[in-house]
Amino acid sequence: MTESVAEKERLEMNIFLMILLLILVVAVLALIFEIYRELHCFRITRYSVWSKKLSGTARDVKILFLSDLHNRTYGKDNEKLLGSIRSEKPDLILIGGDMLVGKENIPYNTALKFLAELPGICPVIYANGNHEQRMKEDTKTYGDAYALYKKTLTKRGIYFLENQSIRVELGSAELIIYGLELPPASYKKFKKTPLTAQKISGYFREQKTTGNAENGGTKADKSYRILMAHNPAYMDAYLEWGADMILSGHLHGGLVRVPVLGGIVTPQGFLFPKYSGEMTEVGDQTVIVSRGLGTHTLNIRFFNTPELVCICLGGE
């Protein structure tokens, strides 16, 4: 009788272990499938932003914000991504940087071909990320690659803002777009360099403006000001500088996202960044950080689908 009971208990334990193993295998497979899915799909994230500065405008303005593509393709020649952009019928496309991969011997033709199609849809304004800036400044490694990249896209009608600004009139709405380019040291691992609002103003004063642009003054104060600043680690300085809207990227959503906590880690190695892939209202100012459209080096996403950000901007 005792042996029979012991045998029954061993059998039940074996069944339990087999069920547990099956659950673990299914969970791991589900995790792998979800990571794969998120690396090959994108979503459109929609935000509505209202401002007193745009009161009385005839209609709302639709802005698409693209960041951190890193040469990723969605469909042949990025036709799926282009199709989604066209179907949105945007008034303006803003590029937040890192559309290519700034590493030696990695071509940028994928990003170039995709971006060259955008001016046929609507005006396009481009602010560099750390990958473009690396290519631009390290000519010893990259030669004239960045200069050719910029020249080709400028000829296609894309405006590059390298610590510059440009005024854009869309119907009765007047916007001033600023593209901030921080020193390479701002992206170093495990380090955050000091940045102030005064220093940001200094960066813009050092450069000539592009097109019909303003770098402050009465005209800028009456206009809705959008600052594209690739690295959101310095958001406090951006907010103090005084833009109505700040658009950032760089963090790829924090790679893995946890409900309530948000993104887990930044490319600089900091955990749980305050801004990582969402819209936040800070008084009358709006912060939007894109989760980006691609990855590089750490090729992983979880609960963090790549996104094309669509902003409906209107008056209160």
Long-range contacts (C-beta under 8 A, 24 or more apart in sequence): 31-302, 34-302, 35-300, 35-301, 35-302, 38-301, 38-302, 38-304, 38-305, 38-306, 39-295, 39-299, 39-300, 39-301, 39-306, 40-74, 41-74, 41-305, 41-306, 42-74, 42-81, 42-84, 42-293, 42-305, 42-306, 42-307, 42-308, 43-305, 43-306, 43-307, 43-308, 44-84, 44-88, 44-307, 44-308, 44-309, 44-310, 45-291, 45-307, 45-308, 45-309, 45-310, 46-310, 46-311, 46-312, 47-279, 47-288, 47-309, 47-310, 47-311, 47-312, 48-311, 48-312, 48-314, 49-245, 49-279, 49-286, 49-311, 49-312, 49-313, 49-314, 50-313, 50-314, 50-315, 50-316, 51-224, 51-244, 51-284, 51-313, 51-314, 51-315, 51-316, 52-284, 52-315, 52-316, 53-222, 53-223, 53-224, 53-244, 53-315, 54-173, 54-224, 54-313, 54-314, 54-315, 54-316, 55-315, 55-316, 56-172, 56-315, 57-171, 57-172, 57-173, 57-314, 57-315, 58-171, 58-172, 59-171, 59-314, 60-312, 60-313, 60-314, 61-91, 61-92, 61-170, 61-171, 61-173, 61-175, 61-312, 61-313, 61-314, 62-88, 62-89, 62-90, 62-91, 62-92, 62-310, 62-311, 62-312, 62-313, 63-90, 63-91, 63-92, 63-93, 63-94, 63-310, 63-311, 63-313, 64-88, 64-90, 64-92, 64-93, 64-94, 64-308, 64-309, 64-310, 64-311, 65-93, 65-94, 65-96, 65-247, 65-288, 65-290, 65-308, 65-309, 65-310, 65-311, 66-93, 66-94, 66-95, 66-96, 66-99, 66-290, 66-293, 66-308, 66-309, 67-95, 67-96, 67-97, 67-98, 67-129, 67-230, 67-247, 67-248, 67-249, 67-250, 67-290, 67-292, 67-293, 67-309, 68-96, 68-97, 68-98, 68-99, 68-129, 68-249, 68-250, 68-252, 68-290, 68-292, 68-293, 68-294, 69-98, 69-99, 69-100, 69-111, 69-114, 69-292, 69-293, 69-294, 70-98, 70-99, 70-100, 70-101, 70-131, 70-292, 70-293, 70-294, 70-295, 70-296, 71-99, 71-100, 71-101, 71-106, 71-108, 71-110, 71-111, 71-294, 71-296, 72-110, 72-293, 72-294, 72-295, 72-306, 73-110, 73-114, 77-113, 77-114, 78-110, 78-113, 78-114, 81-114, 81-293, 81-308, 82-114, 82-117, 84-308, 85-118, 85-121, 85-308, 86-121, 88-310, 90-121, 90-122, 90-310, 91-122, 91-123, 91-170, 91-171, 92-122, 92-123, 92-124, 92-125, 92-168, 92-170, 92-175, 93-118, 93-121, 93-122, 93-123, 93-124, 93-125, 94-124, 94-125, 94-127, 94-177, 94-226, 94-228, 94-247, 95-124, 95-125, 95-126, 95-127, 95-158, 96-127, 96-129, 96-228, 96-230, 96-247, 96-248, 96-249, 96-290, 97-126, 97-127, 97-128, 97-129, 97-130, 97-131, 97-132, 97-228, 97-230, 97-249, 97-250, 98-129, 98-130, 98-131, 98-132, 98-230, 98-249, 98-250, 98-292, 99-129, 99-132, 100-131, 100-132, 100-135, 100-149, 101-131, 101-296, 102-130, 102-131, 102-132, 102-133, 102-134, 102-135, 102-142, 103-131, 103-296, 104-141, 104-142, 108-145, 108-149, 112-149, 112-152, 112-153, 115-153, 115-156, 115-158, 116-152, 116-153, 116-156, 118-158, 119-156, 119-157, 119-158, 123-157, 123-159, 123-168, 124-157, 124-158, 124-159, 125-158, 125-159, 125-161, 125-166, 125-168, 125-177, 125-179, 125-228, 126-153, 126-158, 126-159, 126-160, 126-161, 126-179, 127-160, 127-161, 127-162, 127-179, 127-180, 127-181, 127-228, 127-229, 127-230, 128-160, 128-162, 128-179, 128-181, 128-230, 129-230, 129-249, 129-250, 130-184, 130-187, 130-230, 130-231, 130-250, 133-181, 133-184, 134-184, 137-184, 159-210, 159-211, 160-210, 161-210, 161-228, 162-207, 163-203, 163-204, 163-206, 163-207, 164-204, 164-207, 164-208, 164-209, 164-210, 164-213, 165-204, 165-209, 165-210, 165-213, 165-214, 165-215, 166-209, 166-210, 166-211, 166-212, 166-213, 167-211, 167-212, 167-213, 167-214, 167-219, 167-223, 173-224, 173-313, 174-222, 174-223, 174-224, 175-223, 175-224, 175-225, 175-226, 176-213, 176-214, 176-220, 176-223, 176-224, 176-225, 176-226, 177-226, 177-228, 178-204, 178-225, 178-226, 178-227, 178-228, 178-243, 179-228, 180-204, 180-227, 180-228, 180-229, 180-230, 180-238, 182-229, 182-230, 182-231, 182-234, 186-231, 186-233, 186-234, 187-231, 187-267, 187-268, 188-268, 189-267, 189-268, 189-269, 190-268, 190-269, 190-270, 191-268, 192-233, 192-234, 192-268, 192-270, 195-234, 195-237, 196-237, 196-240, 197-237, 197-240, 197-241, 197-242, 199-237, 200-237, 200-238, 200-241, 201-241, 224-313, 232-273, 232-275, 232-276, 232-287, 232-289, 233-266, 233-268, 233-270, 233-273, 235-274, 235-275, 235-287, 239-282, 239-285, 239-287, 243-285, 244-284, 244-285, 244-286, 245-285, 245-286, 245-287, 245-288, 245-313, 246-285, 246-286, 246-287, 246-288, 247-288, 247-289, 247-290, 248-275, 248-287, 248-288, 248-289, 248-290, 249-289, 249-290, 249-292, 250-292, 251-276, 251-277, 251-289, 251-291, 251-292, 252-291, 252-292, 252-294, 252-295, 252-301, 252-304, 253-277, 253-291, 253-292, 253-301, 253-304, 253-307, 254-304, 255-298, 255-300, 255-301, 255-302, 255-304, 256-300, 256-301, 256-302, 256-303, 256-304, 257-302, 257-303, 257-304, 258-303, 259-303, 263-304, 277-304, 277-307
